[in-house]
Amino acid sequence: MNDQEAPLPIELRKQLLITQGAMYRSGIVSSKAAVVSGLRAESLAKSALKQIGLAAFALWRGRSAMSGGAVQAALPLVIGGVSKLWQQPKLKPMLRGALIAGAVASTIAVVSRLRKKSKPADEKKS
């Protein structure tokens, strides 16, 4: 409290402290619920697939420091992980969606790369 403010009456101060304690407990409960929902198998699998997808995209775009030999060494691990996840019935729709999204993204990337390569060749002809 500042020196200029009048001290709060005891009853008002008690009520303020009780309200602050209730807000703190409410925050604790909501944080606990967020942690529990974040540790469910579904959310862990989603975040793992997201990280794998981002790593694969970075590798594919050539921004990763992994060499070609490292990719060949990691590929059996990735395939094994996908096959283990595929055996769980709850994760099948998510994996299907990830595979479809990856195929669509790969197709778009290949088409855009082919268009970029064909544009300089077209400009040289004219």
N, C-alpha and C positions, 0 to 999 in steps of 0.2 A: 504494500500500500504506500501511496505517496504521503508526504507529511501534510499536504494541503487537503486531502480527503478526510472526511469525518469517519471515524471507525464505525463499522457495521454493527448493528445490534446483535447480540449473541444468538437469538433465535433465527435471524436472517442468515447469519454466518453458518449456523448448523444446517439450515435448509440448503444453502449453497453447496456445502461439503457433501451432503447426502446426494444431491443432484449430480455433482461431479463424480462421485463414486458409482452411481448408477450408470452414467455415461461410460465410465471406464470399464465396468463389467460388461456392458453391451458391446463395447469395442473388442473385448477379449473373446466373447462368444462368437461374434461375427468373424474374427480372425481365425478362430479355431475351425469354424465351418468352412472357411476358404481353404485352409490347409488340408482338411479332410477331403474336400472335393478335389483338390489338386493332386492328392495322392491316390486317387482311384485308378484302377487299371486302365480305364478308358481314357482318362485325361493324360496319364503317363504315356500311353501308346500314341495318342495324338501328338503330344509334344516331341516324342522320339521320332515319329514319322516326319514331322515338320523339320526337325534338325537334320535328319538323314536326307530329306529332299533338298534342303538348303546346301548341305555339303556336296551333294551330287551335282547340283546346279553350279556351284562354285568350281567344282572339279571340271565339269563339262565346259565351262566358259574359260578355263585355263588360268584361273586366279589362285589355284591351290598349289602348294609346294610339293604335292605328291608326284612322284615320277610314274611312268607307265608300269614299272614293275610293282610298285606299291598298290596300284589299282588292281592288278592281276592277283595280288596276294589278298586284298580285301574283298574281292568279288565273292569267293565262296562263303565268307562270313555274312555278307549281306544276303545272299540267297538262302543260307541256313536260317537267318533271322526272319526273313519273310515267310519261309515255309513254316516255322514255329508259330508265327503270328497267324498264319492262314488256318491253322488247326483250331483256333479258338473261334467259335461261332459268332461271338459278339463283335469281333474285329473284322470279320469278312466284308461287311459293307464299307467300312472305312478304308480297308485296303483296296477294294475295287475302285472306290472313288479316287484314291491316291494314284493307282495305276492308270486310270483313265485320264486324270489330270496331267500326269507325267507324259502320257502318250500324246495328248493334245499339245502340251507345251513343246515337246520334242519336234512334233510335226511343224508347228509354227516357226520354231527356231530354224529348222532345216530349210523351210520355204523362204524365210527372210534372208538367210545366208545365201541361198541360190540366187535370189533376186539381186542382192548386193554384188555378187560376183558377175552376174550377167549385165549389169548396168555399165561398168567400165568397158566391157567388151563392145557394147552397143555404141558407146561414145567414141571409141577408137575407129569404128567403121565409118562414121559420118564425118 
